[in-house]
Amino acid sequence: MTTWNPPEEQLPPLLQAFRNMSPTRQPNMLALEVFLLCAQAPKTYAELEQLTGCNRPNIEKAVKLLTPRIDPKTGEVNAPAMHLLKLERIKNEQTKRISITARGRRLLDGNA
């Protein structure tokens, strides 16, 4: 079976960016979906579960690909290939709201 790879210049910049983030050049489609949903309006994990039909652990993995994290063992910041999402704690609640970063907005606008 032959594999077809579209020329990079024919792919939209958003898809190019998601492909380039992955060492295998296969974008994480749940991360892309979460990013696009959060671009419409900030979302909680519960809202993303309902909208995607995926469970929270899988959504957390997708979000982790697009947000910097502090390694609890070393205290070092693990930066993603592209920091496109940010987490904000909702006041007086246990959950967080996920929204896109300024870089994410520029990527959507085609100005990455």
Secondary structure, DSSP 8 states (H G I E B T S, - for coil): -------GGGS-HHHHHHHHHSTTS---HHHHHHHHHHHHS-EEHHHHHHHH---HHHHHHHHHTTS-EE-TTT--EE--SS--EEEEE-TTSS-EEEEE-HHHHHHHTT--
